[in-house]
């Protein structure tokens, strides 16, 4: 169970703050909900997640876990999904994101980054699908790592780029 005031990672929304826990006046009054507020959103949106169905909510990484993942990124082995069919590539990337696991998100980020770099080196235009999913993955990683490491998202973005380049 999460606590009020705690930061959590919520699916592909990103980092949210638990604002309250309890019944909602808008939803089933018999159920308990986490009331989540995305912290990097430009809106004042609120998300209600039933406490008994919170599979897509997880704890934010600790600082030591974040450092460990960053240092392992360079040596992480990823297989490139070999297709120029954007629908198949999109399905592949979605399957990684839908797990809501940091390891899968890092693998997606690295795979898409490498594929983009290879395309550019070959004088080809990268697939828009690779670009879009890399952006989504990077946003989620930057949000979580910035909270875990108490850094700005720009500082985290720089650390991700360095970790890939090493």
Legacy VTK file of the C-alpha trace (Angstrom):
# vtk DataFile Version 3.0
C-alpha trace
ASCII
DATASET POLYDATA
POINTS 166 float
0.000 0.000 0.000
1.235 3.446 -0.862
1.121 6.460 1.420
-0.297 9.958 0.966
2.453 12.246 -0.288
4.471 9.402 -1.792
5.698 9.577 -5.384
4.804 6.591 -7.549
5.273 5.605 -11.158
1.889 5.174 -12.831
1.915 3.261 -16.105
2.869 5.411 -19.065
1.543 8.554 -17.379
4.758 8.948 -15.403
5.503 10.150 -11.906
2.473 10.929 -9.778
1.991 12.025 -6.209
-0.493 10.108 -4.051
-2.877 12.872 -2.982
-5.372 10.752 -1.058
-6.512 7.194 -0.434
-10.166 6.372 0.066
-13.556 6.349 -1.591
-14.252 8.720 -4.455
-17.350 10.858 -4.633
-17.324 10.410 -8.434
-16.837 6.641 -8.602
-18.002 3.526 -6.768
-18.335 4.641 -3.104
-17.772 1.023 -2.008
-14.202 1.014 -3.317
-10.958 2.573 -2.138
-8.966 4.592 -4.662
-5.538 6.124 -4.899
-5.994 9.700 -6.043
-2.902 10.437 -8.125
-1.726 13.733 -9.528
0.857 13.650 -12.344
3.652 15.957 -11.224
5.285 16.701 -14.582
1.995 17.444 -16.352
0.985 20.923 -17.427
-2.585 20.230 -16.364
-4.273 19.803 -13.004
-5.505 16.342 -13.935
-6.220 13.745 -11.283
-6.245 9.976 -11.755
-8.276 7.552 -9.659
-6.843 4.043 -9.400
-8.659 1.340 -7.409
-6.367 0.168 -4.615
-7.231 -3.457 -5.434
-6.310 -3.028 -9.110
-3.116 -1.005 -8.895
-0.902 -3.274 -11.029
0.276 -0.323 -13.110
1.365 1.627 -10.014
4.808 0.963 -8.599
7.349 2.487 -6.240
9.814 4.967 -7.671
13.374 3.670 -7.864
15.733 4.397 -4.989
18.843 6.473 -5.720
21.063 3.384 -5.543
18.786 1.470 -7.943
18.794 4.443 -10.326
22.600 4.631 -10.286
22.814 0.889 -10.843
20.487 1.003 -13.860
22.351 3.942 -15.369
25.712 2.223 -14.980
24.380 -1.012 -16.519
22.798 0.685 -19.549
25.966 0.614 -21.656
26.441 -3.153 -21.250
22.741 -4.001 -21.545
22.169 -6.409 -24.436
19.146 -5.639 -26.569
17.946 -7.353 -29.696
16.764 -5.018 -32.397
13.300 -5.815 -33.639
14.151 -6.149 -37.327
11.268 -4.715 -39.287
10.607 -1.566 -41.281
6.876 -2.157 -40.779
5.884 0.602 -38.382
2.818 -1.297 -37.129
4.921 -4.282 -36.067
7.600 -2.063 -34.535
4.899 -0.132 -32.670
3.402 -3.370 -31.302
6.863 -4.480 -30.174
7.549 -1.218 -28.343
4.059 -1.145 -26.804
4.599 -4.654 -25.430
7.722 -3.371 -23.643
6.005 -0.268 -22.263
2.909 -2.159 -21.111
4.957 -4.153 -18.596
5.640 -0.905 -16.660
9.031 -2.390 -15.733
12.075 -0.140 -15.637
14.229 -2.858 -17.254
11.909 -3.090 -20.263
11.745 0.688 -20.560
15.544 0.920 -20.512
15.731 -1.818 -23.161
13.234 0.082 -25.333
15.201 3.307 -24.889
18.476 1.645 -25.812
17.036 -0.299 -28.752
15.302 2.729 -30.260
18.385 4.916 -29.697
20.661 2.399 -31.393
18.276 1.925 -34.338
18.020 5.684 -34.831
21.806 6.039 -34.714
22.312 3.159 -37.178
19.816 4.638 -39.623
21.496 8.047 -39.498
24.961 6.500 -39.930
23.668 4.624 -42.993
22.335 7.865 -44.452
18.735 6.761 -43.957
15.865 8.457 -42.269
14.999 6.828 -38.910
11.531 5.351 -38.560
9.129 7.822 -37.000
7.961 4.961 -34.778
11.481 4.598 -33.349
11.673 8.346 -32.762
8.253 8.508 -31.084
8.786 5.557 -28.755
12.292 6.710 -27.850
10.761 10.059 -26.863
8.081 8.373 -24.724
10.605 6.069 -23.100
13.030 8.906 -22.441
10.277 11.033 -20.883
9.309 8.249 -18.484
12.937 7.517 -17.609
13.757 11.191 -17.078
10.766 11.673 -14.790
11.561 8.670 -12.630
15.325 9.125 -12.508
14.983 12.831 -11.735
12.888 12.006 -8.651
15.127 9.095 -7.630
18.367 11.073 -8.029
17.010 14.506 -7.083
18.194 15.963 -10.398
16.537 18.015 -13.113
15.180 16.147 -16.106
17.812 17.852 -18.282
20.569 16.520 -16.017
19.076 13.032 -16.242
18.761 13.308 -20.031
22.461 14.139 -20.162
23.292 11.161 -17.925
21.245 8.836 -20.147
23.085 10.071 -23.243
26.437 9.610 -21.480
25.483 6.129 -20.311
24.674 5.109 -23.896
27.857 6.659 -25.297
30.309 5.136 -22.823
LINES 1 167
166 0 1 2 3 4 5 6 7 8 9 10 11 12 13 14 15 16 17 18 19 20 21 22 23 24 25 26 27 28 29 30 31 32 33 34 35 36 37 38 39 40 41 42 43 44 45 46 47 48 49 50 51 52 53 54 55 56 57 58 59 60 61 62 63 64 65 66 67 68 69 70 71 72 73 74 75 76 77 78 79 80 81 82 83 84 85 86 87 88 89 90 91 92 93 94 95 96 97 98 99 100 101 102 103 104 105 106 107 108 109 110 111 112 113 114 115 116 117 118 119 120 121 122 123 124 125 126 127 128 129 130 131 132 133 134 135 136 137 138 139 140 141 142 143 144 145 146 147 148 149 150 151 152 153 154 155 156 157 158 159 160 161 162 163 164 165
